[in-house]
Amino acid sequence: MNEHEKEDIGKMVGMGLGAAGGARVGAVVIPIPLVGAFAGGVIGAALGSEVGRNTGKAVINGALAFVGTLRAQELAPRRPGPLQITRGGYV
């Protein structure tokens, strides 16, 4: 996944979240039915797409790094455990 794809993903997610949040805030700020929600949604989508574009790369890179560390632990060879004492001696 290249950097441009990561920016596009962040932009779309930010736009959706911004539109949803902006519509809610707009409906409270402008109590006219549909007008406040529409205006808030448009402003929220514009702000959300810019914020998402900038933070999308960082979030995706962080998630990929986290998953990479989990995979590295799965693929790492197991260290032998400590010796255990049994009736026959050390095992």
C-alpha positions in Angstrom: 0.0 0.0 0.0 1.6 3.3 -1.1 1.4 6.7 0.6 -1.2 8.0 -1.8 -3.6 5.2 -1.0 -3.2 5.7 2.7 -4.0 9.4 2.3 -7.1 8.6 0.2 -8.3 6.1 2.8 -7.8 8.7 5.6 -9.6 11.3 3.6 -12.7 9.2 3.0 -12.9 8.1 6.6 -12.4 11.6 7.8 -15.0 12.9 5.4 -17.6 10.4 6.7 -16.9 11.0 10.3 -16.8 14.8 9.8 -20.1 14.8 7.9 -21.9 12.7 10.6 -20.5 14.8 13.5 -21.0 18.1 11.7 -24.6 17.2 10.8 -25.3 16.6 14.5 -23.6 19.8 15.6 -25.2 21.8 12.8 -28.7 20.6 13.8 -28.2 21.9 17.3 -26.6 25.2 16.4 -29.1 26.0 13.6 -32.5 24.6 14.7 -34.1 25.0 11.3 -35.1 21.5 10.1 -32.6 20.1 7.5 -30.8 23.4 7.0 -28.6 23.0 10.2 -27.9 19.4 9.5 -27.0 20.0 5.9 -24.8 23.0 6.6 -23.1 21.2 9.5 -22.6 18.1 7.4 -20.9 20.0 4.6 -18.6 21.9 6.9 -17.8 18.8 8.9 -17.1 16.8 5.7 -14.7 19.4 4.5 -12.8 19.7 7.8 -12.9 15.9 8.3 -11.4 15.1 4.9 -8.4 17.5 5.6 -7.8 16.1 9.1 -8.2 12.5 7.8 -5.8 13.1 5.0 -3.1 14.3 7.4 -3.7 11.7 10.1 -4.7 8.8 7.9 -1.1 7.9 7.0 0.0 8.0 10.6 -2.8 5.8 11.9 -2.4 3.2 9.1 1.4 3.2 9.5 1.0 2.7 13.3 -1.5 -0.1 12.8 0.7 -1.9 10.3 3.7 -1.6 12.6 1.7 -3.0 15.5 0.5 -6.0 13.4 4.1 -6.4 12.2 5.3 -6.8 15.8 2.7 -9.4 16.5 3.7 -11.4 13.4 7.4 -11.1 14.4 6.6 -12.6 17.8 4.7 -15.5 16.1 7.6 -16.2 13.8 10.3 -15.9 16.4 11.8 -19.2 17.5 10.8 -20.4 20.9 13.4 -20.3 23.6 13.7 -23.4 25.7 12.1 -23.1 29.1 14.0 -23.6 32.4 15.0 -27.1 33.4 12.5 -28.9 35.5 13.3 -31.3 38.3 11.5 -34.7 38.2 12.0 -38.0 40.0 14.4 -39.1 37.3 16.5 -35.9 37.4 16.5 -32.8 35.2 14.3 -32.8 32.1 
